[in-house]
Amino acid sequence: MADFARREPDRGSQTCGYQMQVGSWHNDGNRFCIKRKVRGLYFCQEHHDWLAQDEPDGRIRMAPGNAIGTG
């Protein structure tokens, strides 16, 4: 089973949903991570760690409506 989908999951769900562009000039679309969110985080562990390294304090801030992982 692939760990991505072509359609964005509901932002209130427990699915990571991190958006990845595929390709370059011949872009074949976007893919969305379908791994489960980690408890207390907005993304799966892989995508959380990748995004947090660019934040000065290591914290990721999201708009209201984005669910935090419960599981």
N, C-alpha and C positions, 0 to 999 in steps of 0.2 A: 504494500500500500504506500502511496506517495505521502510525503509529509507536507503537502501544499494543496491548495485549491485555487481555482480560477476566479471564484466569487468571494468577496469580502464577507467574513462572518460577522454576526451581530456584535457590536462593540460592548454590549452588556453581557456577552456570553463568557464562558470559561475557556474559550479558544484564543490562542495567542493573537493571530490575525496580523502579524507583522508583514507589511507589504514589501515585496521584492520585485524590481523590474527585471525582466528577462530579456537578454539580447542587447543590442546596441542600436545601430541605425536600422536594422531589420527587426526591431522590437516585436516579439510575438505576444506581448501582453504582460500583465502583472500576475504575480502569484502571491498567495497569502498563506502564511504558516498556519497549520492546523494542529500544532502541538498544544497540549493543555497548559494553561497559565500556572505558574508556581504560586503557592500560598503567599499572599501579601504583595505580589508583584503584578504589573500590568501585562507582562509577556512571559513566554517560556524562558528558562534560565539562559539559554544561548543568546537570545535576542536582548534580554535584559542586560546581560554582561556587556554585550557589544555596544548598546546605546549608552549605558552608564559611564563608560570610559570617557565620553565626550562632555560629560557634565562636571563642572568644577567641584561640586560636592558629592558627585556620584549618585544623586537622586534624580529620578525621572518624574517629570510633572506632566500630567495629562489633563485634558479638558473633562468637565463633568460628563457623565454618561458612559465613561470607559470603566468597566468593571475590574476590580482587583481580584486576583486568584484566591480561591477558597480551598483549593484542594491539593 
